[in-house]
Amino acid sequence: MQIKNLRKKLGLTQIDFARRTGVGLRFLRELERGKTTVRLDKLNQVLGFLGVHLELARDENVKSEQ
């Protein structure tokens, strides 16, 4: 859980971190626990606060159905 580690390095509690990133405490707790179904817009808010960039790339080996 790298987000938890980064939050702790900043010396922020979950409550303070949630407030500063603009996400709910429940969302942050689920994110730090590794919940696999999270909203990408909220994840980007958290990552942006940490100065982290998320990049998605399409797997060229996967054939799309048309």
N, CA, C and O atoms as a GROMACS GRO file, in nm:
protein
  264
    1MET      N    1   0.083  -0.119   0.000
    1MET     CA    2   0.000   0.000   0.000
    1MET      C    3   0.088   0.125   0.000
    1MET      O    4   0.116   0.183   0.105
    2GLN      N    5   0.129   0.165  -0.116
    2GLN     CA    6   0.220   0.278  -0.127
    2GLN      C    7   0.155   0.410  -0.088
    2GLN      O    8   0.223   0.498  -0.037
    3ILE      N    9   0.027   0.424  -0.112
    3ILE     CA   10  -0.040   0.549  -0.076
    3ILE      C   11  -0.036   0.568   0.074
    3ILE      O   12  -0.012   0.679   0.122
    4LYS      N   13  -0.058   0.463   0.148
    4LYS     CA   14  -0.052   0.471   0.294
    4LYS      C   15   0.088   0.512   0.339
    4LYS      O   16   0.103   0.597   0.427
    5ASN      N   17   0.190   0.452   0.279
    5ASN     CA   18   0.328   0.487   0.314
    5ASN      C   19   0.360   0.633   0.283
    5ASN      O   20   0.423   0.701   0.363
    6LEU      N   21   0.315   0.680   0.167
    6LEU     CA   22   0.339   0.819   0.130
    6LEU      C   23   0.264   0.914   0.224
    6LEU      O   24   0.317   1.018   0.263
    7ARG      N   25   0.142   0.878   0.260
    7ARG     CA   26   0.065   0.960   0.354
    7ARG      C   27   0.137   0.970   0.487
    7ARG      O   28   0.146   1.078   0.546
    8LYS      N   29   0.188   0.858   0.535
    8LYS     CA   30   0.258   0.857   0.663
    8LYS      C   31   0.387   0.938   0.657
    8LYS      O   32   0.423   1.005   0.754
    9LYS      N   33   0.458   0.932   0.543
    9LYS     CA   34   0.579   1.012   0.528
    9LYS      C   35   0.549   1.162   0.538
    9LYS      O   36   0.632   1.240   0.583
   10LEU      N   37   0.428   1.199   0.494
   10LEU     CA   38   0.386   1.339   0.504
   10LEU      C   39   0.340   1.374   0.646
   10LEU      O   40   0.316   1.491   0.676
   11GLY      N   41   0.330   1.273   0.731
   11GLY     CA   42   0.288   1.296   0.868
   11GLY      C   43   0.140   1.329   0.882
   11GLY      O   44   0.101   1.400   0.974
   12LEU      N   45   0.059   1.277   0.792
   12LEU     CA   46  -0.084   1.307   0.793
   12LEU      C   47  -0.164   1.187   0.841
   12LEU      O   48  -0.134   1.072   0.806
   13THR      N   49  -0.266   1.213   0.921
   13THR     CA   50  -0.361   1.108   0.959
   13THR      C   51  -0.452   1.084   0.839
   13THR      O   52  -0.453   1.162   0.744
   14GLN      N   53  -0.526   0.975   0.844
   14GLN     CA   54  -0.621   0.948   0.736
   14GLN      C   55  -0.723   1.061   0.725
   14GLN      O   56  -0.759   1.101   0.614
   15ILE      N   57  -0.769   1.112   0.837
   15ILE     CA   58  -0.868   1.220   0.836
   15ILE      C   59  -0.811   1.345   0.770
   15ILE      O   60  -0.875   1.404   0.683
   16ASP      N   61  -0.690   1.385   0.810
   16ASP     CA   62  -0.628   1.504   0.751
   16ASP      C   63  -0.601   1.485   0.602
   16ASP      O   64  -0.624   1.576   0.522
   17PHE      N   65  -0.553   1.366   0.567
   17PHE     CA   66  -0.523   1.339   0.427
   17PHE      C   67  -0.649   1.342   0.342
   17PHE      O   68  -0.650   1.399   0.233
   18ALA      N   69  -0.756   1.281   0.392
   18ALA     CA   70  -0.883   1.281   0.318
   18ALA      C   71  -0.932   1.423   0.297
   18ALA      O   72  -0.976   1.458   0.187
   19ARG      N   73  -0.925   1.504   0.400
   19ARG     CA   74  -0.969   1.644   0.388
   19ARG      C   75  -0.885   1.720   0.286
   19ARG      O   76  -0.938   1.794   0.203
   20ARG      N   77  -0.755   1.702   0.292
   20ARG     CA   78  -0.665   1.778   0.203
   20ARG      C   79  -0.674   1.733   0.058
   20ARG      O   80  -0.650   1.812  -0.033
   21THR      N   81  -0.708   1.608   0.037
   21THR     CA   82  -0.720   1.559  -0.101
   21THR      C   83  -0.862   1.574  -0.155
   21THR      O   84  -0.884   1.562  -0.275
   22GLY      N   85  -0.957   1.599  -0.066
   22GLY     CA   86  -1.095   1.617  -0.111
   22GLY      C   87  -1.172   1.488  -0.134
   22GLY      O   88  -1.273   1.488  -0.205
   23VAL      N   89  -1.125   1.380  -0.076
   23VAL     CA   90  -1.196   1.253  -0.087
   23VAL      C   91  -1.252   1.215   0.050
   23VAL      O   92  -1.208   1.268   0.152
   24GLY      N   93  -1.346   1.124   0.050
   24GLY     CA   94  -1.405   1.079   0.175
   24GLY      C   95  -1.312   0.986   0.251
   24GLY      O   96  -1.228   0.917   0.193
   25LEU      N   97  -1.329   0.985   0.382
   25LEU     CA   98  -1.248   0.898   0.467
   25LEU      C   99  -1.270   0.751   0.432
   25LEU      O  100  -1.175   0.672   0.431
   26ARG      N  101  -1.393   0.714   0.406
   26ARG     CA  102  -1.422   0.575   0.370
   26ARG      C  103  -1.348   0.535   0.243
   26ARG      O  104  -1.291   0.427   0.236
   27PHE      N  105  -1.350   0.623   0.142
   27PHE     CA  106  -1.279   0.595   0.017
   27PHE      C  107  -1.130   0.575   0.045
   27PHE      O  108  -1.070   0.480  -0.005
   28LEU      N  109  -1.071   0.664   0.124
   28LEU     CA  110  -0.928   0.656   0.154
   28LEU      C  111  -0.895   0.526   0.226
   28LEU      O  112  -0.795   0.462   0.194
   29ARG      N  113  -0.976   0.489   0.322
   29ARG     CA  114  -0.952   0.364   0.394
   29ARG      C  115  -0.958   0.244   0.300
   29ARG      O  116  -0.874   0.154   0.309
   30GLU      N  117  -1.055   0.242   0.212
   30GLU     CA  118  -1.066   0.132   0.116
   30GLU      C  119  -0.948   0.130   0.021
   30GLU      O  120  -0.897   0.024  -0.014
   31LEU      N  121  -0.905   0.247  -0.021
   31LEU     CA  122  -0.790   0.257  -0.110
   31LEU      C  123  -0.665   0.204  -0.043
   31LEU      O  124  -0.589   0.128  -0.103
   32GLU      N  125  -0.643   0.244   0.081
   32GLU     CA  126  -0.524   0.199   0.153
   32GLU      C  127  -0.527   0.050   0.182
   32GLU      O  128  -0.422  -0.012   0.198
   33ARG      N  129  -0.644  -0.008   0.190
   33ARG     CA  130  -0.658  -0.152   0.213
   33ARG      C  131  -0.646  -0.232   0.084
   33ARG      O  132  -0.640  -0.355   0.087
   34GLY      N  133  -0.641  -0.163  -0.029
   34GLY     CA  134  -0.623  -0.231  -0.156
   34GLY      C  135  -0.751  -0.273  -0.225
   34GLY      O  136  -0.750  -0.365  -0.307
   35LYS      N  137  -0.862  -0.207  -0.192
   35LYS     CA  138  -0.987  -0.240  -0.260
   35LYS      C  139  -0.966  -0.223  -0.410
   35LYS      O  140  -0.912  -0.123  -0.456
   36THR      N  141  -1.009  -0.322  -0.485
   36THR     CA  142  -0.980  -0.321  -0.628
   36THR      C  143  -1.078  -0.239  -0.710
   36THR      O  144  -1.048  -0.204  -0.824
   37THR      N  145  -1.192  -0.208  -0.656
   37THR     CA  146  -1.290  -0.128  -0.731
   37THR      C  147  -1.299   0.011  -0.670
   37THR      O  148  -1.376   0.034  -0.577
   38VAL      N  149  -1.221   0.100  -0.723
   38VAL     CA  150  -1.223   0.239  -0.676
   38VAL      C  151  -1.251   0.331  -0.794
   38VAL      O  152  -1.226   0.295  -0.909
   39ARG      N  153  -1.301   0.448  -0.765
   39ARG     CA  154  -1.328   0.545  -0.871
   39ARG      C  155  -1.197   0.611  -0.914
   39ARG      O  156  -1.121   0.661  -0.831
   40LEU      N  157  -1.173   0.610  -1.043
   40LEU     CA  158  -1.048   0.665  -1.094
   40LEU      C  159  -1.038   0.816  -1.073
   40LEU      O  160  -0.928   0.867  -1.053
   41ASP      N  161  -1.150   0.888  -1.077
   41ASP     CA  162  -1.142   1.032  -1.055
   41ASP      C  163  -1.095   1.063  -0.914
   41ASP      O  164  -1.016   1.156  -0.894
   42LYS      N  165  -1.142   0.987  -0.817
   42LYS     CA  166  -1.098   1.008  -0.679
   42LYS      C  167  -0.954   0.962  -0.660
   42LYS      O  168  -0.876   1.026  -0.588
   43LEU      N  169  -0.919   0.852  -0.724
   43LEU     CA  170  -0.780   0.805  -0.716
   43LEU      C  171  -0.686   0.911  -0.773
   43LEU      O  172  -0.580   0.935  -0.716
   44ASN      N  173  -0.725   0.973  -0.884
   44ASN     CA  174  -0.642   1.078  -0.943
   44ASN      C  175  -0.630   1.200  -0.851
   44ASN      O  176  -0.526   1.265  -0.851
   45GLN      N  177  -0.733   1.231  -0.774
   45GLN     CA  178  -0.725   1.340  -0.677
   45GLN      C  179  -0.616   1.310  -0.574
   45GLN      O  180  -0.534   1.396  -0.543
   46VAL      N  181  -0.616   1.189  -0.522
   46VAL     CA  182  -0.518   1.148  -0.422
   46VAL      C  183  -0.378   1.149  -0.483
   46VAL      O  184  -0.285   1.202  -0.423
   47LEU      N  185  -0.364   1.090  -0.600
   47LEU     CA  186  -0.233   1.084  -0.664
   47LEU      C  187  -0.181   1.224  -0.699
   47LEU      O  188  -0.062   1.252  -0.684
   48GLY      N  189  -0.269   1.310  -0.745
   48GLY     CA  190  -0.229   1.447  -0.775
   48GLY      C  191  -0.175   1.518  -0.654
   48GLY      O  192  -0.076   1.591  -0.663
   49PHE      N  193  -0.238   1.499  -0.540
   49PHE     CA  194  -0.191   1.560  -0.415
   49PHE      C  195  -0.050   1.511  -0.381
   49PHE      O  196   0.033   1.587  -0.331
   50LEU      N  197  -0.025   1.384  -0.409
   50LEU     CA  198   0.105   1.325  -0.380
   50LEU      C  199   0.209   1.353  -0.487
   50LEU      O  200   0.326   1.319  -0.471
   51GLY      N  201   0.168   1.416  -0.596
   51GLY     CA  202   0.260   1.444  -0.705
   51GLY      C  203   0.292   1.321  -0.788
   51GLY      O  204   0.398   1.312  -0.849
   52VAL      N  205   0.200   1.227  -0.789
   52VAL     CA  206   0.217   1.102  -0.863
   52VAL      C  207   0.128   1.105  -0.985
   52VAL      O  208   0.014   1.151  -0.979
   53HIS      N  209   0.180   1.056  -1.096
   53HIS     CA  210   0.106   1.054  -1.222
   53HIS      C  211   0.069   0.909  -1.256
   53HIS      O  212   0.155   0.821  -1.255
   54LEU      N  213  -0.057   0.887  -1.287
   54LEU     CA  214  -0.104   0.755  -1.329
   54LEU      C  215  -0.117   0.755  -1.480
   54LEU      O  216  -0.182   0.842  -1.538
   55GLU      N  217  -0.056   0.657  -1.543
   55GLU     CA  218  -0.065   0.646  -1.688
   55GLU      C  219  -0.120   0.510  -1.725
   55GLU      O  220  -0.072   0.407  -1.678
   56LEU      N  221  -0.221   0.511  -1.808
   56LEU     CA  222  -0.280   0.386  -1.855
   56LEU      C  223  -0.238   0.364  -2.000
   56LEU      O  224  -0.233   0.457  -2.080
   57ALA      N  225  -0.207   0.240  -2.030
   57ALA     CA  226  -0.167   0.207  -2.167
   57ALA      C  227  -0.248   0.088  -2.213
   57ALA      O  228  -0.276  -0.004  -2.136
   58ARG      N  229  -0.285   0.091  -2.339
   58ARG     CA  230  -0.359  -0.020  -2.397
   58ARG      C  231  -0.263  -0.133  -2.430
   58ARG      O  232  -0.155  -0.110  -2.486
   59ASP      N  233  -0.302  -0.253  -2.395
   59ASP     CA  234  -0.223  -0.371  -2.427
   59ASP      C  235  -0.248  -0.405  -2.574
   59ASP      O  236  -0.358  -0.447  -2.611
   60GLU      N  237  -0.149  -0.388  -2.655
   60GLU     CA  238  -0.162  -0.411  -2.799
   60GLU      C  239  -0.185  -0.559  -2.832
   60GLU      O  240  -0.224  -0.592  -2.944
   61ASN      N  241  -0.160  -0.649  -2.737
   61ASN     CA  242  -0.180  -0.792  -2.761
   61ASN      C  243  -0.325  -0.835  -2.745
   61ASN      O  244  -0.362  -0.946  -2.782
   62VAL      N  245  -0.407  -0.746  -2.690
   62VAL     CA  246  -0.548  -0.777  -2.669
   62VAL      C  247  -0.625  -0.734  -2.792
   62VAL      O  248  -0.616  -0.618  -2.834
   63LYS      N  249  -0.700  -0.827  -2.850
   63LYS     CA  250  -0.779  -0.794  -2.970
   63LYS      C  251  -0.912  -0.738  -2.927
   63LYS      O  252  -0.981  -0.794  -2.842
   64SER      N  253  -0.948  -0.626  -2.986
   64SER     CA  254  -1.078  -0.566  -2.955
   64SER      C  255  -1.185  -0.625  -3.048
   64SER      O  256  -1.159  -0.656  -3.164
   65GLU      N  257  -1.305  -0.639  -2.991
   65GLU     CA  258  -1.416  -0.690  -3.071
   65GLU      C  259  -1.480  -0.574  -3.144
   65GLU      O  260  -1.499  -0.466  -3.087
   66GLN      N  261  -1.514  -0.596  -3.269
   66GLN     CA  262  -1.577  -0.488  -3.348
   66GLN      C  263  -1.710  -0.530  -3.400
   66GLN      O  264  -1.776  -0.452  -3.468
   0.00000   0.00000   0.00000
